[in-house]
Amino acid sequence: MSKADALSLTKDEIDAVLKHALEKEKDEWKRSRWLAAVIVNISGKSTKKVVSEQDLLRFEEEQKVSSLRALLSSYGRHDR
């Protein structure tokens, strides 16, 4: 994209470009995470249990939510 094209983008278009770039980067990390989990599980020497992808790297949207936090969120409270 040329500088002139970039400067002509609206805020919504910039947001869309950034969202796409972040999703692409996250997909690459997920692919690497999956491959690492496969290698760890195939080796069988490093751990006795099966290692999941989330055991190696957990993204924000995959974070475990405590039952108390979920209950508070259901009532519209967002205490941390």
N, C-alpha and C positions, 0 to 999 in steps of 0.2 A: 504494500500500500504506500502510495506516495505521501509526502508531507502535506500536499495540498488536499488530497483525499481525506487524510486523517483530520485536518483542520476543519473540513466541511461537515464532519459527523455531528449529529445531534447527541444530546445526553443519553437518550434511550439507545441509540445505535452504539455509542461507546460502551454502555452497560452491557449490551448484547455481545459485543466483541470480547470484552473482559470475561464475561460469564463463560463463553465458549472456550477461551484460552484456559481458564481455571479448570473446567471440566475435562479438557484434553490432558492437562497436566495430571489431574487426579486419576484419570484412566491409566496413564502410564505408571503411576505409583501403584495402582491396584494390580496391574499386570506383573510388576516386579515383586510385589508382596505375594502374589499367588505362586510365582515361580520359586521364591525363597521357601515358602511353605512346602511345596512339592519336594524340593531338594532336602529339606530337613526331615521330612517324613520318609523319604526313600532311604536316606542314610541309616536311619534306625539307631544310630549310635549316640546321637546327642540327647535324645529324650525317650522316655518309655511310653509316653502318651502321644496321641496324634496332635500335632500343632495345627491350629487353624490360622487362616490369614489374619484374622482380627487379633490373635495372640501376638503376632509380630508387629502389626501396625494398625491402629484403630483411628478412623477419621471421626471428626466431630459428630456427624450424624449417626455414627455407630456407637457412640458412647452409651454405656449402661446408665439408666436413670433409676435412682433409688425409688422405692415405692412411696416414700414420704414426699419426695420432689414431684412425682407424678400426681399424687393426690393434691398437692398445693397448686400445681399447674391446672388441674381440672377445675379448681375453684377460682382461677384467674390470678392467683398469686405466683410470683416468680422469684421467690426467695432462693438464695444460693447458699 
